[in-house]
């Protein structure tokens, strides 16, 4: 009994340590970018030794991948839950658009992190691929499955339609938030959601 309790405490301590390291890593990636962040910096920001960081993460790319996985679980799992095959299309598509835009546009940290990924993708293409695999791909696959499960929408190519849907939302985020375009080409978020939902439903009932 005592041994089991001790093991559980060790697991909790390890989990807290990992969270501490990831928090320090996020702080450093946001402040210095991927290239400018070292494991020494992460250790200092997390308040642990470099040996402790390496005991949990083999290298900086592995640390970045863990951050992406955590971000996907914490902020984007809800998107996968919304796209239930039994949900009414008018409600599901609108909720997906609203949730995705709100998750990103109302989170300054996430916007900054996306800027880091885009800025570093030329020199470190694996970073962008990690982002696509951990966040974009699961949501895209779930949306494709949802659209394919609703023949009443009359969508001949669910994969292309899903890419158009998500691509429009990503373009909105990049233009309006990441590139500060909302001061030059402003577009109300609700107008974007209304128009995109209308477009996706335009073939329903035909």
VENJOHU-V924762 format. One record per run of one state. SS is the DSSP state (@ for helix, = for strand, . for the rest). FROM is the first residue (numbers start at 1). LEN is the number of residues. If there is no record, write none. Layout:
ss = [SS;SS]
from = [FROM;FROM]
len = [LEN;LEN]
//
This chain:
ss = [.;@;.;@;.;@;.;@;.;@;.;@;.;@;.;@;.;@;.;@;.;@;.]
from = [1;2;33;39;47;50;57;60;83;89;106;108;121;125;149;151;154;158;179;181;184;189;202]
len = [1;31;6;8;3;7;3;23;6;17;2;13;4;24;2;3;4;21;2;3;5;13;5]
//
